[in-house]
Amino acid sequence: MFKSKAQKATPQKQDNKQDFQKGKSKSTERNVIAKNSIFVGDITSDGDYRVDGTLEGTLKTNGRVIIGVDGFIKGTVESANADIEGKFSGQLIVAETLTIKATANVSGDLTIGKFSIEPGATLNATCAMNGASKELNKDHETKKHSEKTA
């Protein structure tokens, strides 16, 4: 009786181990443009990026972009999330959350889902929030429908 239970427990442990291995293989990559490095060009990736050097061009990723205190990006960035501690100039499209730290200097055009900025940061940009425009459009459509029926 006890043997059958022990045998049933063993495959569950193996399944958990396989799930862990699957999760491990799906982990995101972390890419770094190191301090004192200059990269000119376009980058497309699924992994996270940390920029402590200089990037001039386009960076597209499904992960997080972090611009370190000494980092500078001039160009276009499209990402799921972004944290800026250094300098950014250009077009920034963040699907989820943009966090601007106190040491940051940001200029350009921002299109974001959510926004967080610390006191002391420099921001000189136009900003469009994805969620807000959807809500405004829904309110506007509701008013149109109510006007037609009245």
Backbone as a printed PyTorch tensor [residue, N CA C, xyz], in Angstrom:
tensor([[[  0.8210,  -1.1860,   0.0000],
         [  0.0000,   0.0000,   0.0000],
         [  0.8690,   1.2560,   0.0000]],

        [[  1.9100,   1.3030,   0.8220],
         [  2.7810,   2.4670,   0.8890],
         [  3.6410,   2.5980,  -0.3630]],

        [[  3.9790,   1.4940,  -0.9840],
         [  4.8090,   1.5410,  -2.1840],
         [  4.0880,   2.2490,  -3.3240]],

        [[  2.7970,   1.9880,  -3.4850],
         [  2.0740,   2.6120,  -4.5880],
         [  2.0030,   4.1330,  -4.4090]],

        [[  1.8420,   4.5930,  -3.1640],
         [  1.8270,   6.0350,  -2.9200],
         [  3.1870,   6.6430,  -3.1930]],

        [[  4.2530,   5.9570,  -2.7870],
         [  5.6000,   6.4610,  -3.0110],
         [  5.8920,   6.5310,  -4.5050]],

        [[  5.4080,   5.5430,  -5.2620],
         [  5.6340,   5.5370,  -6.6870],
         [  4.8660,   6.6760,  -7.3590]],

        [[  3.6790,   6.9830,  -6.8450],
         [  2.9100,   8.0860,  -7.4120],
         [  3.5570,   9.4290,  -7.1010]],

        [[  4.2050,   9.5400,  -5.9480],
         [  4.8390,  10.8050,  -5.5740],
         [  6.0640,  11.0770,  -6.4350]],

        [[  6.7650,  10.0550,  -6.8500],
         [  7.9740,  10.2360,  -7.6360],
         [  7.7140,  10.9400,  -8.9700]],

        [[  6.6890,  10.5390,  -9.7660],
         [  6.4580,  11.2640, -11.0090],
         [  6.0920,  12.7330, -10.7820]],

        [[  5.4000,  13.0440,  -9.6680],
         [  5.0690,  14.4390,  -9.3910],
         [  6.3360,  15.2480,  -9.1700]],

        [[  7.2950,  14.6690,  -8.4640],
         [  8.5620,  15.3530,  -8.2520],
         [  9.2620,  15.5770,  -9.5820]],

        [[  9.2130,  14.5850, -10.4530],
         [  9.8340,  14.7240, -11.7660],
         [  9.1220,  15.8120, -12.5650]],

        [[  7.7910,  15.8680, -12.4840],
         [  7.0470,  16.9120, -13.1860],
         [  7.4520,  18.2890, -12.6700]],

        [[  7.5980,  18.4410, -11.3450],
         [  8.0160,  19.7150, -10.7810],
         [  9.4090,  20.0890, -11.2670]],

        [[ 10.2860,  19.0890, -11.3490],
         [ 11.6360,  19.3400, -11.8350],
         [ 11.5900,  19.7910, -13.3000]],

        [[ 10.7370,  19.1520, -14.1100],
         [ 10.6020,  19.5390, -15.5110],
         [ 10.0290,  20.9470, -15.6270]],

        [[  9.0470,  21.2850, -14.7770],
         [  8.4810,  22.6360, -14.7890],
         [  9.5520,  23.6580, -14.4370]],

        [[ 10.4010,  23.3250, -13.4590],
         [ 11.4750,  24.2290, -13.0610],
         [ 12.4390,  24.4210, -14.2320]],

        [[ 12.7690,  23.3250, -14.9110],
         [ 13.6800,  23.4180, -16.0500],
         [ 13.0530,  24.2260, -17.1760]],

        [[ 11.7520,  24.0510, -17.3970],
         [ 11.0720,  24.8300, -18.4270],
         [ 11.1140,  26.3110, -18.0820]],

        [[ 10.8450,  26.6420, -16.8150],
         [ 10.8880,  28.0330, -16.3700],
         [ 12.2870,  28.6100, -16.5140]],

        [[ 13.2750,  27.7880, -16.2500],
         [ 14.6550,  28.2240, -16.3460],
         [ 15.0210,  28.5440, -17.7980]],

        [[ 14.5260,  27.7610, -18.7310],
         [ 14.8520,  27.9830, -20.1280],
         [ 14.1350,  29.2080, -20.6940]],

        [[ 13.0420,  29.6230, -20.0390],
         [ 12.2910,  30.7700, -20.5140],
         [ 12.7640,  32.0830, -19.8810]],

        [[ 13.7880,  32.0190, -19.0200],
         [ 14.2390,  33.2370, -18.3520],
         [ 14.7650,  34.2250, -19.3910]],

        [[ 14.5780,  35.5100, -19.0850],
         [ 14.9880,  36.5300, -20.0300],
         [ 16.4890,  36.7590, -19.9520]],

        [[ 17.0520,  37.1190, -21.0640],
         [ 18.4720,  37.4130, -21.1340],
         [ 18.7140,  38.8270, -20.6360]],

        [[ 19.8950,  39.0710, -20.1020],
         [ 20.2860,  40.4080, -19.6860],
         [ 21.4710,  40.8320, -20.5280]],

        [[ 21.2860,  41.8680, -21.2950],
         [ 22.3230,  42.3800, -22.1680],
         [ 22.8060,  43.7190, -21.6310]],

        [[ 24.0980,  43.9830, -21.7740],
         [ 24.6780,  45.1950, -21.2210],
         [ 25.5010,  45.9200, -22.2730]],

        [[ 25.2890,  47.2250, -22.3640],
         [ 26.2010,  48.0950, -23.1000],
         [ 26.9780,  48.8120, -22.0090]],

        [[ 28.2330,  48.4160, -21.8360],
         [ 29.0280,  48.8220, -20.6850],
         [ 29.4550,  50.2820, -20.7470]],

        [[ 29.8440,  50.7930, -19.5810],
         [ 30.3380,  52.1570, -19.4550],
         [ 31.5340,  52.3460, -20.3950]],

        [[ 31.6400,  53.5120, -20.9970],
         [ 32.6900,  53.8820, -21.9540],
         [ 32.5630,  53.1570, -23.2910]],

        [[ 31.4440,  52.4780, -23.5330],
         [ 31.1840,  51.8460, -24.8290],
         [ 30.2300,  52.7160, -25.6250]],

        [[ 30.4240,  52.7600, -26.9440],
         [ 29.5260,  53.4930, -27.8300],
         [ 29.0100,  52.5120, -28.8690]],

        [[ 27.6820,  52.4000, -28.9480],
         [ 27.0400,  51.5080, -29.9140],
         [ 26.1840,  52.3600, -30.8310]],

        [[ 26.4050,  52.2460, -32.1440],
         [ 25.6060,  52.9670, -33.1270],
         [ 24.9260,  51.9290, -34.0030]],

        [[ 23.5770,  51.9530, -34.0230],
         [ 22.8530,  50.9920, -34.8370],
         [ 21.5230,  50.6180, -34.2180]],

        [[ 20.9390,  49.5460, -34.7370],
         [ 19.6210,  49.0870, -34.3010],
         [ 19.7470,  47.7420, -33.6010]],

        [[ 19.0120,  47.6020, -32.4970],
         [ 19.0240,  46.3660, -31.7230],
         [ 17.5970,  45.8770, -31.5750]],

        [[ 17.3720,  44.5830, -31.8280],
         [ 16.0800,  43.9420, -31.5960],
         [ 16.3380,  42.7020, -30.7540]],

        [[ 15.5890,  42.5580, -29.6500],
         [ 15.8300,  41.4490, -28.7370],
         [ 14.5890,  41.1620, -27.9170]],

        [[ 14.5410,  39.9800, -27.2910],
         [ 13.4760,  39.6490, -26.3520],
         [ 13.9320,  39.8700, -24.9170]],

        [[ 15.2280,  40.0310, -24.6970],
         [ 15.7720,  40.1360, -23.3560],
         [ 15.8120,  41.5540, -22.8260]],

        [[ 16.2450,  41.6650, -21.5720],
         [ 16.3940,  42.9590, -20.9210],
         [ 17.7030,  43.6070, -21.3670]],

        [[ 17.7490,  44.9350, -21.3100],
         [ 18.9510,  45.6820, -21.6670],
         [ 19.2920,  46.6760, -20.5810]],

        [[ 20.5690,  46.7470, -20.2440],
         [ 21.0830,  47.7890, -19.3580],
         [ 22.1120,  48.5690, -20.1590]],

        [[ 21.9430,  49.9020, -20.1880],
         [ 22.8380,  50.7560, -20.9470],
         [ 23.5810,  51.6530, -19.9580]],

        [[ 24.8780,  51.4080, -19.8190],
         [ 25.7380,  52.2570, -19.0000],
         [ 26.6770,  53.0720, -19.8780]],

        [[ 26.6990,  52.7700, -21.1580],
         [ 27.4910,  53.5110, -22.1340],
         [ 26.5730,  54.3820, -22.9750]],

        [[ 26.8750,  54.4740, -24.2750],
         [ 26.0930,  55.3010, -25.1930],
         [ 25.5190,  54.4380, -26.3130]],

        [[ 24.2390,  54.6380, -26.5940],
         [ 23.5610,  53.9710, -27.7080],
         [ 22.9330,  55.0400, -28.5880]],

        [[ 23.2900,  55.0450, -29.8650],
         [ 22.6610,  55.9290, -30.8410],
         [ 21.9760,  55.0380, -31.8680]],

        [[ 20.6460,  55.0720, -31.8810],
         [ 19.9070,  54.2230, -32.8080],
         [ 18.5920,  53.7770, -32.2160]],

        [[ 18.2010,  52.5550, -32.5630],
         [ 16.9070,  52.0170, -32.1540],
         [ 17.1100,  50.7620, -31.3090]],

        [[ 16.3610,  50.6840, -30.2160],
         [ 16.3760,  49.5080, -29.3480],
         [ 14.9440,  49.0360, -29.1710]],

        [[ 14.6450,  47.8160, -29.6510],
         [ 13.3170,  47.2230, -29.5070],
         [ 13.4590,  45.9270, -28.7280]],

        [[ 12.7020,  45.8220, -27.6190],
         [ 12.7610,  44.6140, -26.8100],
         [ 11.4220,  44.3840, -26.1270]],

        [[ 11.1250,  43.1200, -25.8400],
         [  9.9290,  42.7750, -25.0800],
         [ 10.2090,  42.8180, -23.5880]],

        [[ 11.4430,  43.0910, -23.2160],
         [ 11.8400,  43.1200, -21.8230],
         [ 11.9290,  44.5330, -21.2760]],

        [[ 12.7980,  44.6960, -20.2850],
         [ 12.9950,  45.9680, -19.5870],
         [ 14.2650,  46.6320, -20.1140]],

        [[ 14.2110,  47.9550, -20.2610],
         [ 15.3920,  48.7430, -20.6100],
         [ 15.7590,  49.5810, -19.3950]],

        [[ 17.0230,  49.4790, -18.9890],
         [ 17.5210,  50.2730, -17.8740],
         [ 18.6510,  51.1450, -18.4000]],

        [[ 18.5120,  52.4510, -18.2130],
         [ 19.5850,  53.3730, -18.5620],
         [ 20.2440,  53.7690, -17.2500]],

        [[ 21.4890,  53.3370, -17.0560],
         [ 22.2130,  53.6090, -15.8240],
         [ 22.5600,  55.0850, -15.6890]],

        [[ 23.1080,  55.4630, -14.5390],
         [ 23.4350,  56.8580, -14.2450],
         [ 24.3610,  57.4490, -15.3150]],

        [[ 25.3130,  56.6760, -15.8000],
         [ 26.2470,  57.1530, -16.8190],
         [ 25.7890,  56.8300, -18.2370]],

        [[ 24.6230,  56.2060, -18.3830],
         [ 24.1280,  55.7920, -19.6900],
         [ 23.4660,  56.9210, -20.4590]],

        [[ 23.4920,  56.8020, -21.7990],
         [ 22.8550,  57.7870, -22.6680],
         [ 22.3140,  57.0700, -23.9030]],

        [[ 21.0370,  57.2950, -24.1980],
         [ 20.4450,  56.7660, -25.4310],
         [ 19.9000,  57.9360, -26.2250]],

        [[ 20.2970,  57.9910, -27.5020],
         [ 19.7670,  58.9810, -28.4320],
         [ 19.1550,  58.2000, -29.5800]],

        [[ 17.8130,  58.2780, -29.6860],
         [ 17.1360,  57.5320, -30.7340],
         [ 15.7690,  57.0700, -30.2920]],

        [[ 15.4190,  55.8450, -30.6810],
         [ 14.0980,  55.2920, -30.4030],
         [ 14.2310,  54.0430, -29.5370]],

        [[ 13.3910,  53.9750, -28.5030],
         [ 13.3470,  52.7960, -27.6380],
         [ 11.9090,  52.3220, -27.5560]],

        [[ 11.6920,  51.0220, -27.7970],
         [ 10.3880,  50.3810, -27.6170],
         [ 10.5980,  49.2050, -26.6810]],

        [[  9.8820,  49.2150, -25.5370],
         [ 10.0610,  48.1420, -24.5620],
         [  8.7980,  47.9390, -23.7410]],

        [[  8.7940,  46.8610, -22.9500],
         [  7.6660,  46.5950, -22.0540],
         [  7.7430,  47.5160, -20.8400]],

        [[  8.9410,  47.6730, -20.2630],
         [  9.1740,  48.5250, -19.0980],
         [ 10.4850,  49.2610, -19.2880]],

        [[ 10.6460,  50.3900, -18.6010],
         [ 11.9060,  51.1280, -18.6750],
         [ 12.1670,  51.8530, -17.3650]],

        [[ 13.4370,  51.8590, -16.9590],
         [ 13.9170,  52.6100, -15.8030],
         [ 15.0350,  53.5120, -16.3060]],

        [[ 14.9120,  54.8170, -16.0600],
         [ 15.9250,  55.7520, -16.5450],
         [ 16.5650,  56.4590, -15.3650]],

        [[ 17.8870,  56.3110, -15.2590],
         [ 18.6850,  57.0150, -14.2610],
         [ 19.6230,  58.0050, -14.9370]],

        [[ 19.9210,  57.7850, -16.2190],
         [ 20.8490,  58.6130, -16.9770],
         [ 20.1200,  59.5450, -17.9260]],

        [[ 20.6370,  59.6320, -19.1690],
         [ 20.0870,  60.5660, -20.1500],
         [ 19.4060,  59.8230, -21.2920]],

        [[ 18.2900,  60.3850, -21.7360],
         [ 17.5690,  59.8580, -22.8970],
         [ 17.0910,  61.0240, -23.7450]],

        [[ 17.2520,  60.8800, -25.0670],
         [ 16.7590,  61.8780, -25.9980],
         [ 16.1970,  61.1550, -27.2160]],

        [[ 14.9200,  61.3800, -27.5090],
         [ 14.3170,  60.7350, -28.6630],
         [ 12.8940,  60.3050, -28.4140]],

        [[ 12.5060,  59.2040, -29.0620],
         [ 11.1520,  58.6770, -28.9370],
         [ 11.1940,  57.4390, -28.0430]],

        [[ 10.3610,  57.4390, -27.0060],
         [ 10.3160,  56.3370, -26.0500],
         [  8.9070,  55.7760, -25.9930]],

        [[  8.7620,  54.4920, -26.3180],
         [  7.4620,  53.8220, -26.2930],
         [  7.5630,  52.6800, -25.2830]],

        [[  6.8130,  52.8140, -24.1770],
         [  6.8420,  51.8170, -23.1050],
         [  5.4260,  51.2890, -22.9190]],

        [[  5.2470,  50.0000, -23.1440],
         [  3.9110,  49.3950, -23.0730],
         [  3.3520,  49.3900, -21.6570]],

        [[  4.1980,  49.2030, -20.6660],
         [  3.7240,  49.1010, -19.2880],
         [  4.1840,  50.2990, -18.4520]],

        [[  5.2820,  50.1670, -17.6870],
         [  5.6620,  51.2020, -16.7240],
         [  7.0010,  51.8560, -17.0670]],

        [[  7.0030,  53.1880, -17.0580],
         [  8.2200,  53.9820, -17.1960],
         [  8.5320,  54.5870, -15.8330]],

        [[  9.7630,  54.3570, -15.3480],
         [ 10.2090,  54.9340, -14.0880],
         [ 11.3860,  55.8520, -14.3610]],

        [[ 11.2400,  57.1150, -13.9710],
         [ 12.3060,  58.0890, -14.1600],
         [ 12.8620,  58.4420, -12.7840]],

        [[ 14.1410,  58.1530, -12.5830],
         [ 14.8010,  58.3760, -11.2970],
         [ 15.2550,  59.8290, -11.1680]],

        [[ 15.6450,  60.2220,  -9.9600],
         [ 16.0070,  61.6110,  -9.6630],
         [ 17.2080,  62.1000, -10.4710]],

        [[ 18.1000,  61.2060, -10.8700],
         [ 19.3060,  61.5910, -11.6050],
         [ 19.0810,  61.6840, -13.1110]],

        [[ 17.8690,  61.3830, -13.5810],
         [ 17.5920,  61.2820, -15.0170],
         [ 17.4030,  62.6400, -15.6940]],

        [[ 17.7080,  62.6480, -16.9970],
         [ 17.4610,  63.7950, -17.8630],
         [ 16.8070,  63.2320, -19.1240]],

        [[ 15.5080,  63.4920, -19.3030],
         [ 14.7420,  62.8920, -20.3950],
         [ 14.1520,  63.9840, -21.2750]],

        [[ 14.3410,  63.8450, -22.6040],
         [ 13.7270,  64.7770, -23.5470],
         [ 13.2550,  63.9960, -24.7610]],

        [[ 12.1630,  64.4840, -25.3810],
         [ 11.6500,  63.8250, -26.5730],
         [ 10.1650,  63.5730, -26.5040]],

        [[  9.7250,  62.4750, -27.1040],
         [  8.3190,  62.0860, -27.1600],
         [  8.1420,  60.7640, -26.4260]],

        [[  7.2270,  60.7440, -25.4550],
         [  6.9820,  59.5510, -24.6530],
         [  5.5800,  59.0250, -24.8950]],

        [[  5.4660,  57.7180, -25.1140],
         [  4.1760,  57.0340, -25.1780],
         [  4.2690,  55.8910, -24.1830]],

        [[  3.4410,  55.9520, -23.1270],
         [  3.6150,  55.0250, -22.0210],
         [  2.2870,  54.4960, -21.5020]],

        [[  2.3600,  53.4120, -20.7370],
         [  1.1790,  52.8670, -20.0730],
         [  1.0120,  53.4910, -18.7020]],

        [[  2.0510,  53.3710, -17.8500],
         [  2.0590,  53.9510, -16.5100],
         [  3.3450,  54.7490, -16.3500]],

        [[  3.3220,  55.7090, -15.4140],
         [  4.4080,  56.6640, -15.3200],
         [  4.7650,  56.9340, -13.8700]],

        [[  6.0630,  56.8930, -13.5520],
         [  6.5420,  57.2180, -12.2190],
         [  7.7800,  58.0940, -12.3600]],

        [[  7.7870,  59.2290, -11.6640],
         [  8.9360,  60.1260, -11.7410],
         [  9.3090,  60.5820, -10.3340]],

        [[ 10.6080,  60.5330, -10.0380],
         [ 11.1020,  60.9550,  -8.7320],
         [ 11.3990,  62.4470,  -8.7480]],

        [[ 11.2450,  63.1080,  -7.6120],
         [ 11.6100,  64.5270,  -7.5240],
         [ 13.0920,  64.7200,  -7.8410]],

        [[ 13.3950,  65.7610,  -8.6030],
         [ 14.7750,  66.0490,  -8.9780],
         [ 15.0920,  65.6630, -10.4130]],

        [[ 14.2780,  64.8340, -11.0180],
         [ 14.4990,  64.4270, -12.4130],
         [ 14.1880,  65.5900, -13.3480]],

        [[ 14.8590,  65.6100, -14.5080],
         [ 14.5980,  66.6220, -15.5250],
         [ 13.8090,  65.9710, -16.6480]],

        [[ 12.6270,  66.5140, -16.9370],
         [ 11.7580,  65.9820, -17.9800],
         [ 11.3130,  67.1190, -18.8860]],

        [[ 11.6820,  67.0280, -20.1590],
         [ 11.2860,  68.0050, -21.1580],
         [ 10.7830,  67.2150, -22.3630]],

        [[  9.5210,  66.7990, -22.2880],
         [  9.0060,  65.8850, -23.3050],
         [  7.4970,  66.0170, -23.4440]],

        [[  7.0100,  65.5710, -24.5970],
         [  5.5650,  65.3990, -24.7500],
         [  5.2590,  63.9830, -24.2990]],

        [[  4.1290,  63.8190, -23.6500],
         [  3.8120,  62.5310, -23.0550],
         [  2.3820,  62.1360, -23.3850]],

        [[  2.2140,  60.9310, -23.9150],
         [  0.8830,  60.3740, -24.1730],
         [  0.7830,  59.0680, -23.3990]],

        [[ -0.3150,  58.9330, -22.6420],
         [ -0.5100,  57.7140, -21.8690],
         [ -1.5590,  56.8490, -22.5470]],

        [[ -1.1940,  55.6040, -22.8220],
         [ -2.0860,  54.6860, -23.5340],
         [ -3.4020,  54.4630, -22.8290]],

        [[ -3.3970,  54.1670, -21.5520],
         [ -4.6140,  53.8700, -20.8010],
         [ -5.5510,  55.0520, -20.7450]],

        [[ -5.0320,  56.2530, -20.5900],
         [ -5.8610,  57.4490, -20.4780],
         [ -6.6020,  57.7300, -21.7720]],

        [[ -5.9510,  57.5400, -22.9040],
         [ -6.6160,  57.8300, -24.1780],
         [ -7.7510,  56.8450, -24.4420]],

        [[ -7.5770,  55.5990, -24.0250],
         [ -8.6470,  54.6160, -24.1980],
         [ -9.8630,  54.9960, -23.3630]],

        [[ -9.6120,  55.4110, -22.1120],
         [-10.7120,  55.7910, -21.2330],
         [-11.4300,  57.0210, -21.7620]],

        [[-10.6810,  57.9970, -22.2590],
         [-11.2920,  59.2050, -22.8110],
         [-12.1340,  58.8740, -24.0410]],

        [[-11.6290,  57.9870, -24.8830],
         [-12.3830,  57.5900, -26.0710],
         [-13.6760,  56.8840, -25.6890]],

        [[-13.6520,  56.0490, -24.6600],
         [-14.8640,  55.3570, -24.2150],
         [-15.8850,  56.3570, -23.6940]],

        [[-15.4260,  57.3310, -22.8920],
         [-16.3280,  58.3690, -22.3760],
         [-16.9210,  59.1820, -23.5200]],

        [[-16.1080,  59.5060, -24.4990],
         [-16.5590,  60.3040, -25.6390],
         [-17.6090,  59.5320, -26.4590]],

        [[-17.3570,  58.2190, -26.6680],
         [-18.3070,  57.3960, -27.4130],
         [-19.6300,  57.2580, -26.6530]],

        [[-19.5520,  57.1260, -25.3380],
         [-20.7530,  57.0130, -24.5140],
         [-21.5960,  58.2770, -24.6300]],

        [[-20.9650,  59.4430, -24.6300],
         [-21.6730,  60.6980, -24.7690],
         [-22.3380,  60.8010, -26.1280]],

        [[-21.6680,  60.3370, -27.1880],
         [-22.2360,  60.3660, -28.5330],
         [-23.4920,  59.5090, -28.5960]],

        [[-23.4110,  58.3030, -28.0170],
         [-24.5650,  57.4050, -28.0420],
         [-25.7180,  57.9900, -27.2440]],

        [[-25.4210,  58.5990, -26.1230],
         [-26.4970,  59.1730, -25.2960],
         [-27.1270,  60.3790, -25.9880]],

        [[-26.3490,  61.1140, -26.7500],
         [-26.8850,  62.2720, -27.4630],
         [-27.8190,  61.8270, -28.5860]],

        [[-27.5010,  60.7470, -29.2550],
         [-28.3230,  60.2540, -30.3700],
         [-29.6800,  59.7460, -29.8710]],

        [[-29.6980,  59.1370, -28.6920],
         [-30.9420,  58.5800, -28.1900],
         [-31.8060,  59.6280, -27.5090]],

        [[-31.2360,  60.7450, -27.1300],
         [-32.0070,  61.7590, -26.4250],
         [-32.8490,  62.5080, -27.3460]]])
